């Protein structure tokens, strides 16, 4: 199993960012993908998840109305898009296959003017 994420991003406050996670080594549509972030100096924070099989999503209350999860079965890629960025969103964003045994390498998103 391999999850490969997109590269680091720098955004201004108020902008949006879209992070990708390309999966391989298993049947993409059989497993949820979770999105988790880690703000510097803090623990892991679950943002939500997507079922690539049918596109159903769950979103942590904190991120509702600000995050969108999508999946492209043709490329086995899931995406997390976070809007209205603020400095507190500076973090490393991870995708993880359901069960959290397999993780992407992380994507650093920096929000700064």
C-alpha positions as CSV (number, residue, x, y, z in Angstrom):
1,X,0.0,0.0,0.0
2,X,1.3,3.4,-0.9
3,X,-0.2,6.8,-0.4
4,X,1.6,9.7,-2.1
5,X,0.6,13.3,-1.3
6,X,1.1,16.5,-3.2
7,X,3.9,18.9,-2.3
8,X,4.1,21.7,0.2
9,X,1.9,24.7,-0.3
10,X,2.1,28.4,0.8
11,X,-1.1,30.4,0.8
12,X,-2.3,33.8,1.9
13,X,-5.0,34.1,4.6
14,X,-8.5,33.8,3.0
15,X,-7.2,31.6,0.2
16,X,-8.0,27.9,-0.5
17,X,-5.7,24.9,-0.8
18,X,-6.3,21.5,-2.3
19,X,-4.1,18.6,-1.2
20,X,-4.1,15.3,-3.1
21,X,-3.4,11.7,-2.0
22,X,-2.8,9.1,-4.7
23,X,-3.3,5.5,-3.6
24,X,-1.8,2.3,-5.0
25,X,-1.3,-1.3,-3.9
26,X,-4.9,-2.1,-3.0
27,X,-8.5,-1.7,-4.3
28,X,-9.1,2.0,-4.0
29,X,-12.8,1.8,-3.7
30,X,-12.8,-0.7,-0.8
31,X,-11.4,1.5,1.9
32,X,-12.2,4.8,3.3
33,X,-9.5,7.6,3.2
34,X,-9.2,9.7,6.4
35,X,-7.7,13.2,6.4
36,X,-5.8,14.2,9.6
37,X,-3.7,17.2,10.3
38,X,-1.1,18.2,12.9
39,X,-0.6,21.8,13.8
40,X,2.9,22.5,15.0
41,X,3.3,21.5,18.7
42,X,-0.1,19.8,18.8
43,X,-1.5,16.3,18.4
44,X,-3.2,14.7,15.4
45,X,-6.6,16.2,14.5
46,X,-9.1,14.2,12.5
47,X,-10.7,16.3,9.8
48,X,-13.0,13.8,8.1
49,X,-13.1,11.0,5.6
50,X,-14.4,9.9,2.2
51,X,-15.6,6.6,0.9
52,X,-14.1,6.5,-2.6
53,X,-16.5,3.8,-3.6
54,X,-19.6,6.1,-3.5
55,X,-18.2,9.5,-2.6
56,X,-19.9,9.6,0.8
57,X,-18.1,11.9,3.2
58,X,-18.0,12.6,6.9
59,X,-16.6,15.9,8.2
60,X,-15.6,16.9,11.7
61,X,-17.8,19.6,13.1
62,X,-14.9,22.0,13.4
63,X,-14.3,21.9,9.6
64,X,-17.9,21.8,8.3
65,X,-18.5,24.5,5.7
66,X,-14.8,24.9,5.1
67,X,-13.5,21.5,3.8
68,X,-14.5,19.4,0.9
69,X,-13.4,15.8,0.3
70,X,-13.5,14.3,-3.2
71,X,-12.3,11.2,-4.9
72,X,-11.3,10.4,-8.5
73,X,-11.6,6.7,-9.1
74,X,-9.9,6.9,-12.5
75,X,-6.7,8.0,-10.9
76,X,-7.2,6.5,-7.4
77,X,-6.7,9.9,-5.9
78,X,-8.5,11.7,-3.1
79,X,-8.5,15.4,-2.4
80,X,-9.1,17.6,0.6
81,X,-9.8,21.2,-0.1
82,X,-9.8,23.7,2.7
83,X,-11.2,27.2,2.2
84,X,-11.0,30.5,4.0
85,X,-7.5,29.7,5.3
86,X,-6.2,31.4,8.4
87,X,-2.8,31.2,10.1
88,X,-4.1,28.6,12.5
89,X,-4.5,26.2,9.6
90,X,-0.7,26.0,9.2
91,X,-0.1,22.3,9.7
92,X,1.0,19.1,8.1
93,X,-1.9,17.4,6.4
94,X,-2.0,13.7,6.1
95,X,-4.2,11.1,4.4
96,X,-4.5,7.7,5.9
97,X,-6.2,4.6,4.8
98,X,-9.1,3.4,7.0
99,X,-7.6,1.9,10.2
100,X,-4.6,4.3,10.1
101,X,-2.0,1.6,9.3
102,X,-1.0,3.3,6.1
103,X,-0.3,7.0,5.8
104,X,0.8,9.5,3.2
105,X,4.0,11.3,3.7
106,X,2.3,14.5,4.8
107,X,1.8,17.9,3.1
108,X,2.9,21.0,4.8
109,X,0.5,23.9,4.3
110,X,1.7,27.3,5.4
111,X,-0.8,30.1,5.7
112,X,1.0,33.4,5.9
113,X,0.8,36.9,4.5
